[in-house]
């Protein structure tokens, strides 16, 4: 598909996300909605080199401006007016010295020893496919930077923090590495992660990243950005829609289905063992062959977009009071639970434990729609025989999705700071890593959402089906809400210890959303400690 034209209709009018950072001191440019129309003039090509202030100093080389002084005339011998052998020897010495001096003045230096490359330790997690892509990126970096070697160490995600903590405790810390969003701001506030504020201020390319991707650990102080941008989308199986005779879900935010429209479509797509739809008499919800939809019930990012879409939030503007028990959040969670228990278009948690993963259900035609992170593009595009599409999420009140992503950081104990900064900039550059074109990552730089050639660089490929430009580019610019982990202190603990156990009881049908979230709000309130960015 072509990624060189902008959609003809505008993004829907919607309230500004309440979680956009407001900090004292420096902050990246305030995000603005990009209205359709002529493309903005191309930006200046990014400068891939570091700021001069960040580069190590180098000795000045000899220049060709200047020449050796003339040698004095050789002494004459007293015998017949010819030079003696001593005078001839002295003349040879003088001529040799003059030749060496002239060569030096012309820029030819004597051979010198090449300094040994410095080594940086880089830690990361990821699937086997991501691991292979990172290894290719490291090889490319070392080829372009022969003075730096990368010791890349891959750890499983569920062991990552413990393994990195062990390296820190053992006195062999990483130089650069991924860090979960649940730990990064706190570690930076403790001095375990480098403050990159001045680095970003001095580098136009770094400061031009999407403002929503910045992590703060104090007002006006940043530890960096997400490793990549990520959003939550609606994937669908085209064949299942075709068999039902239904139009595909909309890829533009202004065309997003209302919640009632979404439920009606899901019912027509859900079929039992006898082929009856969920909206037909005699439908058997205990023997479903094709489900209309599913989402990640065990991950906060699976349901948070709908709390925002319904006008709710997890915390207030100061992040000192919870909003979990307010009607907007309660209604959003209850509507999601009703997909399982009232409408019977989604597998219950017990059924999900017995069934294959959502991606496998999509491939076999047992699932019509999958609410999932855009990173699923990598898996779906590699499945043989699957004809899939991508769309925006259904809306409750306004079109909303979530922007999220764990950061990459430079650790405070780094010995080769300039080399680490060079690698930090390179490791998630869309020109250096193929994970953008393969669908796992979305770019950080705003230019990749506004300039036609840069949009085409990561969207014009088989991994991104038709509709990707509007569902990924336009949707990101107009309708994202920042994940609370970017700015709410203790939110990782609140999510793991309070919110997820509460909604798990709702998904299982044990309690209502109102009852579960009232208890969650009571437990979360004492854990709230304000915002990192204010």
WOSUL-V100918 format. One line per field, one symbol per residue. ss: DSSP state (~ for helix, > for strand, _ for the rest). phi: phi as a letter, one per 30 degrees, with the letter a starting at -180 (. if undefined). burial: b if it has 9 or more other ideal C-beta (glycine too) atoms within 8 Angstrom, else e. A space follows every 10 residues. Layout:
ss = ???
phi = ???
burial = ???
This chain:
ss = __________ __________ __________ __________ __________ _~~~______ __________ __________ ____~~~~~~ ~~~~~~~~~~ ~~~~~_____ _______>>> >>>>___~~~ ~~~~~~~~~~ ~~~~___>>> >>>>__~~~~ ~~~~~~~~~_ _____>>>>_ ___~~~~~~_ __>___~~~~ ~~_~~~~_>_ ~~~>>>>>__ >>>>>>__>> >>>>>>>~~~ ~~~~______ __~~~__>~~ ~~~~~~~~~_ >>____>___ _______>>> >>>>>____~ ~~~~~~~~~_ ____>_____ _>____~~~~ ~~~~~~~~~~ ~_______~~ ~~~~___~~~ ~~~___>>>> >>>__~~~~~ ~______>>> >___>_____ >>>>__>>>> >_____~~~~ ~~~~~~~___ __________ _>__>_~~~~ _~~~~~~~~_ _______~~~ ~~~~~~~~~> >>_~~~_>__ ~~~~~~~~~~ ~~~~~~~___ __~~~~~~~~ ~~~~~_____ >___
phi = .dccbcddcd dddaddedcd dbbdidbded dbdcddkddd eedeeddddd eedcdddbdd ddcddkbddd dddddcddci icdddddddd dddddddddd ddddddjccd ebddddddcc cbcabkdedd eddddddddd ddddbddbcc cdbcbdedcd dddddddddd ibddcbadae ddcedddddc idbddceddd ddceddddde edcdccbaei bcckbedadb bcbccbcddd ddddicdddd ccddcedddd ddddddddcd bcdcidddcc didcdcbdcb cdaabddcbe ddcdeddddc icadbddchc bdcdddeddd dddddddded ccdhcbdded dddccddedd dddcicbcbb dadeddeddd dcddiccbbb bdddcccbdb bccakddcbc dddeccdddd dddedddbde dcbddddcjd ccdcddedcb cedddddccd addcdejddd dcdddddcbc cddeddbcdi ddddddcbdd eddeddedid bddddddddd ddddedddbj cdcb
burial = bebeeebeee bbebeebebb bebeeebbee beebeeeeee eeeeeeeeeb eeebbeeeee eeeeeeeeee eeebeebeee eebbeebbeb beebbeebee bbebbebeee eeeeeeebeb bbbbebeebb bebbbbbbeb bbeebeebeb ebbbbeeeeb eebbeebbee eebbbbbbbb bbbbbbbbbe eebbbbbebb eebebbbbbb bbbbbbbebb bbbbbbbbbb bbbbbbbbeb beebeeebbb bbbbebbebe bbbbbbbbbb bbeeebbbee eebbeeebeb bbbbbebeee bbbbbbbbbb bbbbbbebbe ebbbbeebbb bbbbbbbbbb eebbbbbbbe ebeebeebbe bbbebbbbbb bbbbbbbbeb bebeebebbb bbbbbbebbb bbbbbbbbbb beebebbbbb bbbbbbbbbb ebbebbbbbb bbbbbbbbbb bbebbbbbbe eebbeebbbb bbbbbbbbbb bbbbbbbbbb bbbbbeebbb ebbbbbbbee eebbebbbbb bebbbebbee bbbb
